[in-house]
Amino acid sequence: MGVTQKLGNLGVVTTTLEQAVNWARTGATWPLLFGLACCAACCAIEYMSTQASHYDLARFGMELNRASPRQADLMIVAGRVTRKMAPVVRQLYDQMADPKWVISMGDCASCGGVYNNYAVVQGVDEIIPVDVYVAGCPPRPEQLMHGILTLQEKIRGERISDWALSIRQPS
């Protein structure tokens, strides 16, 4: 019995190039592996548990954490961002491959958390553009996974012409 007999009449599958590219991007997002101060230990533990077998981020194509920003296209900012560390975070973001996305994980990264003083940036969106905010202190793995699914929905809706123009025109 041949393969064609087992498959039957499947017909023709059609799609657009844009849908195919966005589908491939959602299944191959490579996060940048780094952490910041404060409750980054708490956020890092929650992120590690999201990568572990119980939650298994590998289902979403994110099992490959990159240590180099030139090989990553997703930055997950966890922990507070100090004024001293802000230029480094911006440099890492600038070195990432285009198109790139950012998830702000936890209250410290999103709004400064309980650290309301001159040395802490009150939200990482002052430095880099944020695509998805994940609330909580620390956020549970389920919340991070929801943020990742939200980002994937955003990626599926992107247009090639929009990100192609952003690559040509530096921000």
N, C-alpha and C positions, 0 to 999 in steps of 0.2 A: 504494500500500500504506500503510495507516494505522498509527499508533503501536500501537494495540491488537493488530493482527495481528502485528507484530514482537515484542511483548512476550510474547504468549501468555497462558496462564492462570497468573498469579502467586499468586493466592489472597489471603488477608488476613494482614497483618503485625500482630501484637499485642505490646505491651510495657507496662511500668508507667511511670508518670510519673517515678518515682524513677530507673529505669534510663535513661530518656531524658535527664533532667537531668544525671546523672552522666556519661553518654556525652558530652554537650555540654561539660561542664566539663573532661574529660580532653583534649578537642581544642582548647581555648581557654584554656590556662593562660598568664598573662602574668607573666614574671619581673620583679622589681625590679632595676634596673641600678645596682649600687654595689659597691665593693670596700673591703677593709680593709687593714691593715698586713701586714708580714712577707712571706710568700711569696704575697701576693695577686697579685703580678706573675706568679708561676708559675701560680697557679690561674687568674688572669685569662687568661693565654695559652691554657691548656687549655680554658677556657670559650669563648674566642673561636674556637678551632679546632673545638669542638663545634658552634658556630653556623655554621661555614664549610661549603663545598660538599661536602667529603669525608664528613662525618658528618651534616650537615643536620638540625638540630633542627626545621626548619620542617615536617618530616614529622609531628611530634608537636604541631603547633599552637603552637609557642613561638618563632616568628620575630620576635615583637613584644616587644622589651624596653622596659619603661616606665621613665622617669626620675622619675616621680612615684609615691610610695607609694599615693596614692589611686586610681590606675589599675591597680595591680598586685595579684595574689593569690598570688604565689609569691616567697618570699625565698630566694635562694641565698647563704648566708653563706660567703665564701671568705676565708681569712686569719685571723690571730689577732685576738681581740677584747680590747682593753685595758680596764682599769677606767674610764679616762677616756671611752672610746668607747661603753661599755655602755649608758648612758642614751640615747644617740642611736640605737643599734640598736633598743632597746626602743620609742622614740618612732616610728621608722619602721615597726616591726611594728604598733604600735597604730593608725597611720594607714592601714594597708592595708585593702582591701575584704574583707568577710566573704563567704564562708568563705575562709580564708587558710591557706597551707601553707609550711613551712620545710624546706629542704635544707641540711644542714651539709656543706660541701664541703671535704675535706682534713683532715689531722691537726690543724692549728693551730686550726681552728674547732671540731672535734669534741672535742679533749681538751687543747688548749694547745700541742701539738707539743713541740718542744724547749725552749720558753719556759716553764720551770717557775719562775716568780718571782711576787712580790706584785703586779706591775703587769698581769699577763695573766690573763684569765678562763680557768679550766681547763675549757673547754667552753661553747659558746654556750647550751646547755640550762640553764645557771644563770640566764639572762636571759629567754629566750623558749622556748616549746615547739618541739621539733624532731620532724619527721615521718620524715625519712629521713637517715641518715648515709652519706656517701660517703668511704671510707677512701683513704689514699694521700698522698704528699707529693712532688710534686703528683699528684692523681688524674688518670689518663688520661681522654680523652674517652669511651672505652668505659665506664669506671666511672661517669662522670656520667650517661651515657645510661641505664645500668642503674638508677641511682638515680631518674631521672625515670620510667622504666617502673615501678619499684616504687611510686613516688608515685601514678602513674596507676591502678595496681591498688588502692591504698588508697582513692583517690577513687571508683572504681567500686563499692567495697563500702560507702560511706557511706550513711547513712540521712538523709533530709530532716528527719525529726523531731529527730534528734540535733543537727544544726547549727542548726536553727531555734531550739532551746532555748538553745544557746550564744550566739546573737545577742541574745536577750532578756535573758539574765543576764550582765552584764559579769564578766569574769574578773579 
